[in-house]
């Protein structure tokens, strides 16, 4: 007889996911305010997906000072 195994997965990243979601919303608002027009809005959305890279870059710049 073969044994069956059941795998139970529980998503325990809800709080950190929500924090990143709020950070993404903040990045969208920040970048949209700095751009004008339709293509500026599209660029702002694309930039908001890369906001963690902006944060890491600026933290590293501050640490080198």
DSSP file (Angstrom, degrees, kcal/mol; ACC not computed):
  #  RESIDUE AA STRUCTURE BP1 BP2  ACC     N-H-->O    O-->H-N    N-H-->O    O-->H-N    TCO  KAPPA ALPHA  PHI   PSI    X-CA   Y-CA   Z-CA
    1    1 A X              0   0    0      0, 0.0     2,-0.3     0, 0.0     0, 0.0   0.000 360.0 360.0 360.0 143.2    0.0    0.0    0.0
    2    2 A X        -     0   0    0      1,-0.0     2,-0.4     0, 0.0     0, 0.0  -0.729 360.0-130.1 -96.1 146.2    1.2    3.5   -0.7
    3    3 A X        -     0   0    0     -2,-0.3     2,-0.5     2,-0.0    -1,-0.0  -0.725  15.1-144.9 -92.4 141.4    1.1    6.2    1.8
    4    4 A X        -     0   0    0     -2,-0.4     2,-0.4     2,-0.0     0, 0.0  -0.896  10.7-157.3-106.6 137.3   -0.5    9.5    1.0
    5    5 A X        -     0   0    0     -2,-0.5     2,-0.5     2,-0.0    -2,-0.0  -0.920   3.5-150.6-114.5 137.8    1.0   12.7    2.5
    6    6 A X        -     0   0    0     -2,-0.4     2,-0.6     2,-0.0    -2,-0.0  -0.925   7.4-153.6-109.1 129.1   -0.9   15.9    2.8
    7    7 A X        -     0   0    0     -2,-0.5     2,-0.6     2,-0.0    -2,-0.0  -0.889   6.2-161.5-103.8 125.3    1.0   19.1    2.7
    8    8 A X        -     0   0    0     -2,-0.6     2,-0.5     2,-0.0    -2,-0.0  -0.930   6.0-168.7-108.8 123.1   -0.5   22.1    4.5
    9    9 A X        -     0   0    0     -2,-0.6     2,-0.5     2,-0.0    -2,-0.0  -0.945   2.6-170.7-114.5 127.3    0.7   25.5    3.5
   10   10 A X        -     0   0    0     -2,-0.5     2,-0.9     2,-0.0    -2,-0.0  -0.971  22.0-133.0-118.4 126.2   -0.2   28.5    5.6
   11   11 A X        +     0   0    0     -2,-0.5     3,-0.3     1,-0.1    -2,-0.0  -0.670  30.4 170.0 -78.4 108.2    0.6   32.0    4.3
   12   12 A X        +     0   0    0     -2,-0.9     3,-0.2     1,-0.2     4,-0.2   0.110  56.4  85.1-105.3  21.0    2.3   33.8    7.2
   13   13 A X     >  +     0   0    0      1,-0.2     4,-2.3     2,-0.1     5,-0.2   0.098  51.0 114.2-107.9  23.2    3.5   36.8    5.2
   14   14 A X  H  > S+     0   0    0     -3,-0.3     4,-2.1     1,-0.2    -1,-0.2   0.902  76.0  45.7 -63.2 -44.8    0.3   38.9    5.5
   15   15 A X  H  > S+     0   0    0      2,-0.2     4,-2.0    -3,-0.2    -1,-0.2   0.920 116.4  44.0 -68.4 -43.8    1.6   41.7    7.6
   16   16 A X  H  > S+     0   0    0      1,-0.2     4,-2.3     2,-0.2    -1,-0.2   0.865 112.7  53.7 -70.6 -33.6    4.8   42.3    5.7
   17   17 A X  H  X S+     0   0    0     -4,-2.3     4,-2.2     2,-0.2    -2,-0.2   0.898 108.5  49.2 -64.0 -40.4    2.9   41.9    2.4
   18   18 A X  H  X S+     0   0    0     -4,-2.1     4,-2.5     2,-0.2    -2,-0.2   0.883 109.2  52.6 -66.0 -38.4    0.5   44.6    3.5
   19   19 A X  H  X S+     0   0    0     -4,-2.0     4,-2.2     2,-0.2    -2,-0.2   0.912 110.7  47.0 -64.1 -42.2    3.4   46.9    4.5
   20   20 A X  H  X S+     0   0    0     -4,-2.3     4,-2.4     2,-0.2    -2,-0.2   0.875 110.0  54.0 -66.5 -36.0    4.9   46.4    1.0
   21   21 A X  H  X S+     0   0    0     -4,-2.2     4,-2.4     2,-0.2    -2,-0.2   0.928 109.4  47.1 -63.0 -44.5    1.5   47.2   -0.5
   22   22 A X  H  X S+     0   0    0     -4,-2.5     4,-2.4     1,-0.2    -2,-0.2   0.887 111.4  52.0 -63.4 -37.9    1.3   50.4    1.4
   23   23 A X  H  X S+     0   0    0     -4,-2.2     4,-2.2     2,-0.2    -2,-0.2   0.889 109.0  50.3 -63.9 -38.3    4.8   51.3    0.4
   24   24 A X  H  X S+     0   0    0     -4,-2.4     4,-2.5     2,-0.2    -2,-0.2   0.913 109.7  50.0 -66.0 -42.3    3.9   50.6   -3.3
   25   25 A X  H  X S+     0   0    0     -4,-2.4     4,-2.4     1,-0.2    -2,-0.2   0.924 111.4  49.4 -61.1 -43.8    0.8   52.9   -3.0
   26   26 A X  H  X S+     0   0    0     -4,-2.4     4,-2.5     1,-0.2    -1,-0.2   0.888 110.2  50.5 -62.0 -39.2    3.1   55.6   -1.5
   27   27 A X  H  X S+     0   0    0     -4,-2.2     4,-2.8     2,-0.2     5,-0.3   0.895 108.8  51.9 -66.3 -39.4    5.6   55.2   -4.3
   28   28 A X  H  X S+     0   0    0     -4,-2.5     4,-2.6     2,-0.2     5,-0.2   0.946 112.1  45.8 -60.3 -47.7    2.8   55.5   -6.9
   29   29 A X  H  X S+     0   0    0     -4,-2.4     4,-1.9     2,-0.2    -2,-0.2   0.925 114.2  49.0 -61.8 -44.7    1.6   58.7   -5.3
   30   30 A X  H  X S+     0   0    0     -4,-2.5     4,-0.8     1,-0.2    -2,-0.2   0.940 115.9  41.2 -61.1 -49.4    5.1   60.1   -5.0
   31   31 A X  H  < S+     0   0    0     -4,-2.8     4,-0.4     1,-0.2     3,-0.4   0.840 112.0  54.8 -72.4 -32.8    6.1   59.3   -8.6
   32   32 A X  H >< S+     0   0    0     -4,-2.6     3,-1.1    -5,-0.3    -1,-0.2   0.889 104.2  55.6 -66.4 -37.6    2.7   60.4  -10.1
   33   33 A X  H 3< S+     0   0    0     -4,-1.9    -1,-0.2     1,-0.2    -2,-0.2   0.767 107.1  50.8 -65.1 -24.4    3.1   63.8   -8.4
   34   34 A X  T 3< S+     0   0    0     -4,-0.8     2,-0.3    -3,-0.4    -1,-0.2   0.515 105.7  64.4 -91.8  -5.0    6.5   64.3  -10.2
   35   35 A X    <   -     0   0    0     -3,-1.1     2,-0.3    -4,-0.4     6,-0.0  -0.858  64.4-150.8-122.1 154.4    5.3   63.5  -13.7
   36   36 A X     >  +     0   0    0     -2,-0.3     4,-0.7     0, 0.0     5,-0.1  -0.894  53.1  11.4-120.4 151.0    2.9   65.1  -16.1
   37   37 A X  H  > S-     0   0    0     -2,-0.3     4,-1.6     3,-0.2     5,-0.1   0.003  96.2 -60.0  79.6 177.3    0.7   63.6  -18.9
   38   38 A X  H  > S+     0   0    0      1,-0.2     4,-2.3     2,-0.2     5,-0.2   0.932 133.4  46.3 -66.1 -48.2   -0.3   60.1  -19.8
   39   39 A X  H  > S+     0   0    0      1,-0.2     4,-2.5     2,-0.2    -1,-0.2   0.818 109.9  55.7 -69.2 -28.6    3.2   58.8  -20.5
   40   40 A X  H  X S+     0   0    0     -4,-0.7     4,-2.1     2,-0.2    -1,-0.2   0.878 107.6  49.5 -65.1 -37.7    4.4   60.4  -17.2
   41   41 A X  H  X S+     0   0    0     -4,-1.6     4,-2.1     2,-0.2    -2,-0.2   0.915 110.6  49.2 -66.3 -43.2    1.7   58.4  -15.4
   42   42 A X  H  X S+     0   0    0     -4,-2.3     4,-2.1     1,-0.2    -2,-0.2   0.924 111.8  49.1 -61.6 -44.0    2.8   55.2  -17.2
   43   43 A X  H  X S+     0   0    0     -4,-2.5     4,-2.7     1,-0.2    -1,-0.2   0.887 108.5  54.1 -61.9 -39.2    6.4   55.9  -16.2
   44   44 A X  H  X S+     0   0    0     -4,-2.1     4,-2.1     2,-0.2    -1,-0.2   0.892 107.5  50.1 -62.8 -40.0    5.3   56.6  -12.6
   45   45 A X  H  X S+     0   0    0     -4,-2.1     4,-1.0     2,-0.2    -1,-0.2   0.924 112.3  47.3 -64.3 -43.5    3.6   53.2  -12.4
   46   46 A X  H  X S+     0   0    0     -4,-2.1     4,-0.7     1,-0.2     3,-0.5   0.901 112.3  49.7 -64.7 -40.4    6.7   51.5  -13.7
   47   47 A X  H >< S+     0   0    0     -4,-2.7     3,-0.9     1,-0.2    -1,-0.2   0.860 103.9  60.1 -65.6 -34.3    9.0   53.4  -11.3
   48   48 A X  H >< S+     0   0    0     -4,-2.1     3,-1.0     1,-0.3    -1,-0.2   0.789  98.1  58.1 -67.9 -25.5    6.7   52.5   -8.4
   49   49 A X  H 3< S+     0   0    0     -4,-1.0     3,-0.3    -3,-0.5    -1,-0.3   0.763 109.0  46.0 -71.8 -22.6    7.3   48.8   -9.0
   50   50 A X  T XX S+     0   0    0     -3,-0.9     4,-1.3    -4,-0.7     3,-0.9   0.179  75.9 116.3-102.6  16.6   11.0   49.4   -8.6
   51   51 A X  H <>  +     0   0    0     -3,-1.0     4,-2.2     1,-0.3    -1,-0.2   0.818  69.0  60.8 -61.3 -32.0   10.7   51.5   -5.4
   52   52 A X  H 3> S+     0   0    0     -3,-0.3     4,-2.6     1,-0.2    -1,-0.3   0.884 103.0  52.8 -61.5 -33.2   12.6   49.0   -3.2
   53   53 A X  H <> S+     0   0    0     -3,-0.9     4,-2.4     2,-0.2    -1,-0.2   0.896 107.6  51.1 -66.6 -38.4   15.6   49.5   -5.5
   54   54 A X  H  X S+     0   0    0     -4,-1.3     4,-2.3     2,-0.2    -2,-0.2   0.916 111.3  48.5 -61.9 -43.0   15.4   53.2   -5.0
   55   55 A X  H  X S+     0   0    0     -4,-2.2     4,-2.3     2,-0.2    -2,-0.2   0.944 112.7  46.5 -63.9 -48.8   15.3   52.8   -1.2
   56   56 A X  H  X S+     0   0    0     -4,-2.6     4,-2.4     1,-0.2    -1,-0.2   0.909 112.1  51.9 -61.6 -42.2   18.3   50.4   -1.1
   57   57 A X  H  X S+     0   0    0     -4,-2.4     4,-2.1     1,-0.2    -1,-0.2   0.937 112.2  44.5 -59.5 -47.9   20.3   52.7   -3.4
   58   58 A X  H  X S+     0   0    0     -4,-2.3     4,-2.1     1,-0.2    -1,-0.2   0.835 111.5  53.2 -71.2 -31.7   19.7   55.8   -1.3
   59   59 A X  H  X S+     0   0    0     -4,-2.3     4,-2.0    -5,-0.2    -1,-0.2   0.921 110.3  48.2 -65.1 -43.0   20.4   53.9    2.0
   60   60 A X  H  X S+     0   0    0     -4,-2.4     4,-1.3     2,-0.2    -2,-0.2   0.873 109.7  52.6 -65.2 -36.8   23.7   52.7    0.5
   61   61 A X  H  X S+     0   0    0     -4,-2.1     4,-0.7     1,-0.2     3,-0.2   0.916 110.3  48.3 -63.6 -42.4   24.6   56.3   -0.6
   62   62 A X  H >< S+     0   0    0     -4,-2.1     3,-0.5     1,-0.2    -2,-0.2   0.863 108.5  54.1 -66.5 -34.9   23.9   57.5    3.0
   63   63 A X  H 3< S+     0   0    0     -4,-2.0    -1,-0.2     1,-0.2    -2,-0.2   0.785 104.4  55.1 -71.3 -25.8   26.1   54.8    4.5
   64   64 A X  H 3<        0   0    0     -4,-1.3    -1,-0.2    -3,-0.2    -2,-0.2   0.699 360.0 360.0 -78.2 -18.5   29.0   55.7    2.3
   65   65 A X    <<        0   0    0     -4,-0.7    -1,-0.2    -3,-0.5    -2,-0.1   0.483 360.0 360.0 -71.8 360.0   29.0   59.3    3.5
